[in-house]
Amino acid sequence: DEIDSLREVDTSDSDTSDDSSEEEMKRIQRRSFKHKRSMKQHYMNFVLERADFTLSDHLRGTENRIDLPQYKCLLFQILFSLHIAQREYEFVHNDLHLGNIMMKHLLVPSHITHTAFTFEEKCWLCPVAHFPYMVKLADFGLSRLKLPHNGEVIYNS
């Protein structure tokens, strides 16, 4: 194994370093690079619906205070989405902050009073009058998930 064969090489004094040590370092680096290239790599690509603004942007506006009913709907949507993703894919975001919480303004007809969230025959309702937004999580650059069909864990870094 290349990693087991690595040893520290003192290169602090250029006059005393010999060509064989430098050549050995280059050889080990080449072998390590070839090993990394041969590793199987997976990539996650997400195409997300365009959101209107981030939660961070929304809270910066002085007129955009969030009252308790709005806060409950906002927090519910965040936790609901994380719960489903974690339950189905053992998903971990690893970089969740106000700038990665996107919000899309809902244009709903006046006769619709609630947004319904359903999972496993249970339904939760958020009043649209209190919180007319759909929350979306973004920036999965540090996330990980486990594929349910084969158990393979994918890290997005």
LUMLO-110675 format. One record per residue (C-alpha): x negated, y negated, z; residue number from 1. Coordinates in nm, 2 decimals. Layout:
# LUMLO-110675
+--------+--------+--------+-----+
:      x :      y :      z :   k :
+--------+--------+--------+-----+
:      X :      Y :      Z : NUM :
...
+--------+--------+--------+-----+
This chain:
# LUMLO-110675
+--------+--------+--------+-----+
:      x :      y :      z :   k :
+--------+--------+--------+-----+
:   0.00 :   0.00 :   0.00 :   1 :
:  -0.14 :  -0.34 :  -0.10 :   2 :
:  -0.03 :  -0.50 :   0.23 :   3 :
:  -0.21 :  -0.25 :   0.44 :   4 :
:  -0.53 :  -0.31 :   0.24 :   5 :
:  -0.53 :  -0.69 :   0.30 :   6 :
:  -0.80 :  -0.82 :   0.52 :   7 :
:  -0.91 :  -1.17 :   0.62 :   8 :
:  -1.18 :  -1.32 :   0.41 :   9 :
:  -1.37 :  -1.61 :   0.54 :  10 :
:  -1.40 :  -1.87 :   0.27 :  11 :
:  -1.48 :  -2.17 :   0.49 :  12 :
:  -1.85 :  -2.19 :   0.37 :  13 :
:  -1.85 :  -2.19 :  -0.01 :  14 :
:  -2.23 :  -2.13 :  -0.02 :  15 :
:  -2.21 :  -1.80 :   0.17 :  16 :
:  -1.90 :  -1.66 :   0.00 :  17 :
:  -1.99 :  -1.41 :  -0.26 :  18 :
:  -1.82 :  -1.33 :  -0.59 :  19 :
:  -1.71 :  -0.99 :  -0.48 :  20 :
:  -1.49 :  -1.13 :  -0.20 :  21 :
:  -1.33 :  -1.38 :  -0.45 :  22 :
:  -1.27 :  -1.11 :  -0.70 :  23 :
:  -1.12 :  -0.88 :  -0.44 :  24 :
:  -0.88 :  -1.16 :  -0.33 :  25 :
:  -0.78 :  -1.22 :  -0.70 :  26 :
:  -0.73 :  -0.84 :  -0.75 :  27 :
:  -0.50 :  -0.82 :  -0.44 :  28 :
:  -0.30 :  -1.12 :  -0.55 :  29 :
:  -0.25 :  -0.98 :  -0.89 :  30 :
:  -0.13 :  -0.64 :  -0.75 :  31 :
:   0.10 :  -0.82 :  -0.50 :  32 :
:   0.25 :  -1.03 :  -0.79 :  33 :
:   0.31 :  -0.71 :  -1.00 :  34 :
:   0.48 :  -0.55 :  -0.69 :  35 :
:   0.71 :  -0.85 :  -0.64 :  36 :
:   0.81 :  -0.85 :  -1.01 :  37 :
:   0.90 :  -0.48 :  -1.00 :  38 :
:   1.14 :  -0.53 :  -0.70 :  39 :
:   1.51 :  -0.52 :  -0.79 :  40 :
:   1.66 :  -0.86 :  -0.75 :  41 :
:   2.03 :  -0.96 :  -0.73 :  42 :
:   2.17 :  -1.30 :  -0.77 :  43 :
:   2.50 :  -1.45 :  -0.67 :  44 :
:   2.67 :  -1.70 :  -0.89 :  45 :
:   2.98 :  -1.88 :  -0.77 :  46 :
:   3.20 :  -2.10 :  -0.98 :  47 :
:   3.40 :  -2.32 :  -0.75 :  48 :
:   3.70 :  -2.54 :  -0.82 :  49 :
:   3.61 :  -2.91 :  -0.81 :  50 :
:   3.68 :  -3.07 :  -0.48 :  51 :
:   3.76 :  -3.44 :  -0.42 :  52 :
:   3.51 :  -3.50 :  -0.14 :  53 :
:   3.33 :  -3.35 :   0.15 :  54 :
:   3.44 :  -3.35 :   0.51 :  55 :
:   3.14 :  -3.56 :   0.59 :  56 :
:   3.24 :  -3.82 :   0.33 :  57 :
:   3.60 :  -3.82 :   0.46 :  58 :
:   3.49 :  -3.88 :   0.82 :  59 :
:   3.26 :  -4.17 :   0.72 :  60 :
:   3.56 :  -4.38 :   0.62 :  61 :
:   3.69 :  -4.58 :   0.92 :  62 :
:   4.05 :  -4.53 :   0.80 :  63 :
:   4.01 :  -4.16 :   0.77 :  64 :
:   4.05 :  -4.05 :   1.13 :  65 :
:   4.16 :  -3.69 :   1.20 :  66 :
:   4.43 :  -3.65 :   1.46 :  67 :
:   4.50 :  -3.33 :   1.65 :  68 :
:   4.75 :  -3.17 :   1.40 :  69 :
:   4.52 :  -3.24 :   1.11 :  70 :
:   4.22 :  -3.11 :   1.30 :  71 :
:   4.41 :  -2.78 :   1.38 :  72 :
:   4.49 :  -2.73 :   1.01 :  73 :
:   4.13 :  -2.82 :   0.90 :  74 :
:   3.97 :  -2.59 :   1.16 :  75 :
:   4.22 :  -2.31 :   1.08 :  76 :
:   4.13 :  -2.32 :   0.71 :  77 :
:   3.76 :  -2.30 :   0.78 :  78 :
:   3.79 :  -2.02 :   1.03 :  79 :
:   4.05 :  -1.83 :   0.81 :  80 :
:   3.82 :  -1.83 :   0.51 :  81 :
:   3.51 :  -1.73 :   0.71 :  82 :
:   3.71 :  -1.45 :   0.88 :  83 :
:   3.82 :  -1.30 :   0.55 :  84 :
:   3.48 :  -1.33 :   0.40 :  85 :
:   3.31 :  -1.18 :   0.70 :  86 :
:   3.57 :  -0.90 :   0.73 :  87 :
:   3.56 :  -0.80 :   0.37 :  88 :
:   3.19 :  -0.86 :   0.28 :  89 :
:   3.01 :  -0.91 :   0.62 :  90 :
:   2.95 :  -1.26 :   0.48 :  91 :
:   2.73 :  -1.50 :   0.67 :  92 :
:   2.70 :  -1.86 :   0.54 :  93 :
:   2.38 :  -1.97 :   0.73 :  94 :
:   2.41 :  -2.34 :   0.63 :  95 :
:   2.76 :  -2.45 :   0.73 :  96 :
:   2.78 :  -2.83 :   0.81 :  97 :
:   3.02 :  -3.12 :   0.73 :  98 :
:   2.86 :  -3.17 :   0.39 :  99 :
:   2.93 :  -2.81 :   0.29 : 100 :
:   3.30 :  -2.83 :   0.37 : 101 :
:   3.48 :  -2.96 :   0.06 : 102 :
:   3.83 :  -3.09 :   0.06 : 103 :
:   4.08 :  -3.10 :  -0.23 : 104 :
:   4.38 :  -3.32 :  -0.21 : 105 :
:   4.70 :  -3.12 :  -0.27 : 106 :
:   4.96 :  -3.26 :  -0.50 : 107 :
:   5.27 :  -3.08 :  -0.38 : 108 :
:   5.63 :  -3.15 :  -0.45 : 109 :
:   5.82 :  -3.32 :  -0.17 : 110 :
:   6.04 :  -3.01 :  -0.11 : 111 :
:   5.73 :  -2.80 :   0.00 : 112 :
:   5.66 :  -2.86 :   0.36 : 113 :
:   5.38 :  -2.60 :   0.44 : 114 :
:   5.08 :  -2.43 :   0.30 : 115 :
:   5.09 :  -2.06 :   0.36 : 116 :
:   4.79 :  -1.84 :   0.44 : 117 :
:   4.85 :  -1.47 :   0.43 : 118 :
:   4.63 :  -1.18 :   0.54 : 119 :
:   4.73 :  -0.82 :   0.62 : 120 :
:   5.10 :  -0.89 :   0.64 : 121 :
:   5.06 :  -1.19 :   0.87 : 122 :
:   5.13 :  -1.54 :   0.76 : 123 :
:   5.02 :  -1.87 :   0.90 : 124 :
:   5.16 :  -2.21 :   0.80 : 125 :
:   4.99 :  -2.55 :   0.79 : 126 :
:   5.23 :  -2.85 :   0.75 : 127 :
:   5.14 :  -3.03 :   0.43 : 128 :
:   5.27 :  -3.36 :   0.59 : 129 :
:   5.00 :  -3.34 :   0.85 : 130 :
:   4.71 :  -3.22 :   0.63 : 131 :
:   4.76 :  -3.24 :   0.25 : 132 :
:   4.42 :  -3.08 :   0.17 : 133 :
:   4.28 :  -2.75 :   0.08 : 134 :
:   3.95 :  -2.68 :   0.25 : 135 :
:   3.67 :  -2.50 :   0.04 : 136 :
:   3.33 :  -2.39 :   0.16 : 137 :
:   3.03 :  -2.47 :  -0.06 : 138 :
:   2.65 :  -2.43 :  -0.08 : 139 :
:   2.59 :  -2.06 :  -0.05 : 140 :
:   2.22 :  -2.09 :  -0.10 : 141 :
:   2.13 :  -1.93 :   0.23 : 142 :
:   2.42 :  -1.69 :   0.25 : 143 :
:   2.43 :  -1.31 :   0.26 : 144 :
:   2.69 :  -1.05 :   0.20 : 145 :
:   2.74 :  -0.68 :   0.18 : 146 :
:   2.89 :  -0.52 :  -0.13 : 147 :
:   3.18 :  -0.30 :  -0.01 : 148 :
:   3.15 :  -0.04 :  -0.29 : 149 :
:   2.79 :   0.06 :  -0.22 : 150 :
:   2.69 :  -0.11 :   0.11 : 151 :
:   2.41 :  -0.31 :  -0.06 : 152 :
:   2.32 :  -0.63 :   0.12 : 153 :
:   2.25 :  -0.93 :  -0.10 : 154 :
:   2.06 :  -1.24 :   0.03 : 155 :
:   2.10 :  -1.56 :  -0.16 : 156 :
:   1.78 :  -1.76 :  -0.11 : 157 :
+--------+--------+--------+-----+
